[in-house]
Amino acid sequence: MNLIYENIISRRSCRSFTDQEISKDNLDLILKAGISAPSGMNRQSWQFTVIRKQANIAKLEKVVGKAANRAENYDFYAPNVIILVSNDPENVNGLADASCAMENMFLMAHSLGIASCWINQLRTICDVEEVRELLDSYGIPSNHIVWGIADLGYAAEIGKEVVKKENVIKFVDSL
Ligand SMILES: Cc1cc2nc3c(=O)[nH]c(=O)nc-3n(C[C@H](O)[C@H](O)[C@H](O)COP(=O)(O)O)c2cc1C
């Protein structure tokens, strides 16, 4: 089978990770895949902020959970690394650009045996004071929206296979 296709269709979101560290070489490949994504008008006005220290991931998790009113049972599923993909809100393609970059990183990670998940809660709460203070401390530009967090790590449990709807594909051949 075509290797790219095989990689695409076998990727699953993962919500349970081991403690195994992702090597810097592999992380660099994943980030290179992220910045190689297409971007509207080639603006590349995004930033990829990498957090590797578990204490820092836990701190962000706590602040996001509180700001999203989900403090009780909220977590990022304890990944080894998170990558925050942010962009200037003036760029109307910010979310689309981030989505292309996130999927590139997920697929690169998967090809290296590293699992991933999109964490979505940050995008609407970046300007909550406690959240913005943390984002500032990471060097994320103060006007940026974090469109997505990429969880990365080795899977403790293989992600559940979901059924992909085939009937969403429509050919217009008869006109
Ligand atoms: C825009 C977007 C936001 C998502 N947000 C979350 C999230 O916050 N938490 C989560 O566990 N999964 C999240 N996911 C993962 C989806 O739940 C997952 O992609 C979907 O169930 C299909 O499963 P698959 O990725 O294994 O194909 C998100 C995915 C996308 C594309």
The ligand as an SDF file (V2000), in Angstrom:
LIG
                    3D

 31 33  0  0  0  0  0  0  0  0999 V2000
  -10.5030   20.8920   15.8100 C   0  0  0  0  0  0  0  0  0  0  0  0
  -10.3860   19.6670   16.6800 C   0  0  0  0  0  0  0  0  0  0  0  0
  -10.5480   19.7860   18.0470 C   0  0  0  0  0  0  0  0  0  0  0  0
  -10.3900   18.6630   18.8730 C   0  0  0  0  0  0  0  0  0  0  0  0
  -10.4440   18.8180   20.2350 N   0  0  0  0  0  0  0  0  0  0  0  0
  -10.2450   17.7530   21.0230 C   0  0  0  0  0  0  0  0  0  0  0  0
  -10.1880   17.9120   22.4350 C   0  0  0  0  0  0  0  0  0  0  0  0
  -10.2470   19.0180   22.9720 O   0  0  0  0  0  0  0  0  0  0  0  0
  -10.0230   16.8040   23.1950 N   0  0  0  0  0  0  0  0  0  0  0  0
   -9.9180   15.5480   22.6350 C   0  0  0  0  0  0  0  0  0  0  0  0
   -9.7930   14.5810   23.3680 O   0  0  0  0  0  0  0  0  0  0  0  0
   -9.9230   15.3840   21.2840 N   0  0  0  0  0  0  0  0  0  0  0  0
  -10.0810   16.4450   20.4820 C   0  0  0  0  0  0  0  0  0  0  0  0
  -10.0460   16.2950   19.1220 N   0  0  0  0  0  0  0  0  0  0  0  0
   -9.8660   14.9450   18.5390 C   0  0  0  0  0  0  0  0  0  0  0  0
  -11.1610   14.4210   17.9460 C   0  0  0  0  0  0  0  0  0  0  0  0
  -12.0380   14.0540   18.9810 O   0  0  0  0  0  0  0  0  0  0  0  0
  -10.8060   13.2260   17.0390 C   0  0  0  0  0  0  0  0  0  0  0  0
  -10.0230   13.6820   15.9840 O   0  0  0  0  0  0  0  0  0  0  0  0
  -12.0590   12.5400   16.5010 C   0  0  0  0  0  0  0  0  0  0  0  0
  -12.7560   11.8860   17.5390 O   0  0  0  0  0  0  0  0  0  0  0  0
  -11.7240   11.5010   15.4220 C   0  0  0  0  0  0  0  0  0  0  0  0
  -10.8230   10.5300   15.9140 O   0  0  0  0  0  0  0  0  0  0  0  0
   -9.4150   10.2900   15.2220 P   0  0  0  0  0  0  0  0  0  0  0  0
   -8.5790   11.5240   15.4260 O   0  0  0  0  0  0  0  0  0  0  0  0
   -8.8390    9.1040   15.9480 O   0  0  0  0  0  0  0  0  0  0  0  0
   -9.6420   10.0400   13.7670 O   0  0  0  0  0  0  0  0  0  0  0  0
  -10.1540   17.3890   18.2860 C   0  0  0  0  0  0  0  0  0  0  0  0
   -9.9860   17.2820   16.9120 C   0  0  0  0  0  0  0  0  0  0  0  0
  -10.0730   18.4100   16.1140 C   0  0  0  0  0  0  0  0  0  0  0  0
   -9.8230   18.2910   14.6220 C   0  0  0  0  0  0  0  0  0  0  0  0
  1  2  1  0
  2  3  1  0
  2 30  2  0
  3  4  2  0
  4  5  1  0
  4 28  1  0
  5  6  2  0
  6  7  1  0
  6 13  1  0
  7  8  2  0
  7  9  1  0
  9 10  1  0
 10 11  2  0
 10 12  1  0
 12 13  2  0
 13 14  1  0
 14 15  1  0
 14 28  1  0
 15 16  1  0
 16 17  1  0
 16 18  1  0
 18 19  1  0
 18 20  1  0
 20 21  1  0
 20 22  1  0
 22 23  1  0
 23 24  1  0
 24 25  2  0
 24 26  1  0
 24 27  1  0
 28 29  2  0
 29 30  1  0
 30 31  1  0
M  END
$$$$
